[in-house]
Amino acid sequence: MSDETQTHVAGALPLERLRSMSGLEVVRAMGEGSLPVPPIMLLFAFRPVEIESGRVVFAATPDERHYNPLGTVHGGYISALLDSTMSCAVHTTLPPGQLYTTLELKVNFTRAVSADAEIRAEGKVLHQGRSIATAEARLYDARERLLAHATTTCMIFAAGRAPSG
């Protein structure tokens, strides 16, 4: 698995590939650079470090561009990292032709996050149903201190069909 997101190409995933590959194959291919990654991963420099069925770990090193007015990493950056980690964990459990979208996201911040320190988010699937999945994620610093934790609910649907609401 590549540790450098700079070598990755950003963009939408080709629908024909999503229909023919399992979610685990898709997420691994994005991590290896053989499929495009979502542009937000490059913008925020999220790096996949572990990918297995139902579990994904991303690392990131926020910098001062990600600060809020109070001089700590913005909650939106942290939320995006947790959401990406949980969503990718759900994606790894899907068969070919199935996709997901986040329906609900709940984040709890437990410590301030500073720039230039690597952080790691671990996402795990809690429940996988036919049309709904739930997952959780935890964000840690290098000293293994909990910085934030989150839960999500994702809707599962067929590739090529937009979710209806």
Beta strands, then each sheet from edge to edge (+ up, - down):
strand 1: 47-52
strand 2: 55-60
strand 3: 98-109
strand 4: 119-128
strand 5: 132-140
strand 6: 146-158
sheet 1: 1+ 2- 4+ 5- 6+ 3-
end
